[in-house]
Amino acid sequence: MTLGERIAEKRKENGLSQEALGEELGVSRQSVYKWESGSALPEIEKLIAMSRLFGVTIGWLLGVEEAPSTPEPAQPSDSGELTEQQLRMVEEIVGRYIAARQPAKKRRWPWAVAAATGATLLLTINSINGELQTLRSEYGSLQNSINFVSSDVNIQISSITSRVEEILKSQNAFTASCDVDIISAGLAENTVTFSARAVPKTYTDGMEAVFLLDCGSGPVEFPGTLGAGREFTAELTCDLTDSITISVVFIDGEVRETQLLDNFTYLYTGSLPEYWPSPDHLLMWKRLDKTGQLTWTNEYDYISRNSSSSSATNAVIGRSEIAELHLGLFRNQELLAWLEPCEKPSSYRGFEDCDFYRLPDLSVTPGPGDVFHVSAVIIDNYGRELFKPGLPYALDEDGTLKPTDVVDTVQWYNGNAYSYTVIH
């Protein structure tokens, strides 16, 4: 039976109409009708409410377990509701919490107190202060206990909600099984090829299947081939991009049923050379001079050769290598000057595994809000171009360049957008 059939069965067993059940759950009769007909799914809180009303578990409503002959309130249920023991614990804690917040009753002090000495009155005040301190301590302990129980309940409900969502997705899937794998890639052509497989949950003679592949320019259809076990397969090739979506469409006469199979992200970026720039020596702690300018004279930057790697994030696709690397100083996404490759300056000792670059002598008058960065333009061994933005710097109040607090900034280079995130 489906979820809707189980709801209808228990509703009738309890002598409820669709309208009466809707009133019990705070929904319309139409909502109950949609649940029972399978055209809509109840929310998790409505499933919990129905499990309580019908005296069954959510697992039974979803068809993943048999209904118990008698309830076992001492054990946690899959419905997400608290056990009797947990309810008693919460009631006791809340009761103590409310009692702790009640204002203390005023005592009627006897006339003898009015005649007591100042020392006795001081001792009495100290005693009251001690009681108040104890009350505050107990209140804090009670608050911690409530927070602990609330956190534990939230974790249970979250776990149950995730399980229910998985079960509901499985029940509404059009495939009995499916998978998509990357079988090859051509970095020179910037293409990738997938193998896709899908078995319909319900197969009828004459059914067809079409696989849809979208790499950012719109879906392209690839007819599926029917094989043994009513399995449709296809090979799909497209441009290598950072967002590729693959779906299957089952066609039975005029009926078309579509289901997402997989989504691949950052495959293109992952195929480019790895590059981790050295700290921005040209920008770090650079200060305005007496004329209010940023001036660079005979200054250098360097990159460790170990900052690039040919390791692959995807063994099938692989990763290209750096063929050319150019460093540039940018202001507000505009190039100020390219750095020139050079020999290691005599003032640097060590740095044997580094490549050095010299910035031509330059003076710039910065404007309000200007952002500077030293970035790399990389061309890989297949001729593909990659722009790697460096950390952005801006002037602080005392005229010193420091890393900005910009988050998710977008840089543009040769008409392409590149984003980076700065976290402080």
Secondary structure as GFF3:
##gff-version 3
##sequence-region A 1 424
A	DSSP	alpha_helix	3	13	.	.	.	ID=ss1
A	DSSP	alpha_helix	18	25	.	.	.	ID=ss2
A	DSSP	alpha_helix	29	37	.	.	.	ID=ss3
A	DSSP	alpha_helix	44	54	.	.	.	ID=ss4
A	DSSP	alpha_helix	58	62	.	.	.	ID=ss5
A	DSSP	alpha_helix	84	101	.	.	.	ID=ss6
A	DSSP	alpha_helix	111	114	.	.	.	ID=ss7
A	DSSP	alpha_helix	118	171	.	.	.	ID=ss8
A	DSSP	beta_strand	175	186	.	.	.	ID=ss9
A	DSSP	beta_strand	191	200	.	.	.	ID=ss10
A	DSSP	beta_strand	208	214	.	.	.	ID=ss11
A	DSSP	beta_strand	219	223	.	.	.	ID=ss12
A	DSSP	beta_strand	225	227	.	.	.	ID=ss13
A	DSSP	three_ten_helix	228	230	.	.	.	ID=ss14
A	DSSP	beta_strand	231	239	.	.	.	ID=ss15
A	DSSP	beta_strand	243	252	.	.	.	ID=ss16
A	DSSP	beta_strand	255	265	.	.	.	ID=ss17
A	DSSP	alpha_helix	267	271	.	.	.	ID=ss18
A	DSSP	beta_strand	274	275	.	.	.	ID=ss19
A	DSSP	beta_strand	294	296	.	.	.	ID=ss20
A	DSSP	beta_strand	299	304	.	.	.	ID=ss21
A	DSSP	three_ten_helix	305	307	.	.	.	ID=ss22
A	DSSP	beta_strand	308	309	.	.	.	ID=ss23
A	DSSP	beta_strand	322	331	.	.	.	ID=ss24
A	DSSP	beta_strand	334	338	.	.	.	ID=ss25
A	DSSP	beta_strand	340	342	.	.	.	ID=ss26
A	DSSP	beta_strand	354	359	.	.	.	ID=ss27
A	DSSP	beta_strand	362	364	.	.	.	ID=ss28
A	DSSP	beta_strand	372	380	.	.	.	ID=ss29
A	DSSP	beta_strand	385	388	.	.	.	ID=ss30
A	DSSP	beta_strand	393	395	.	.	.	ID=ss31
A	DSSP	beta_strand	401	403	.	.	.	ID=ss32
A	DSSP	beta_strand	409	413	.	.	.	ID=ss33
A	DSSP	beta_strand	416	420	.	.	.	ID=ss34
###
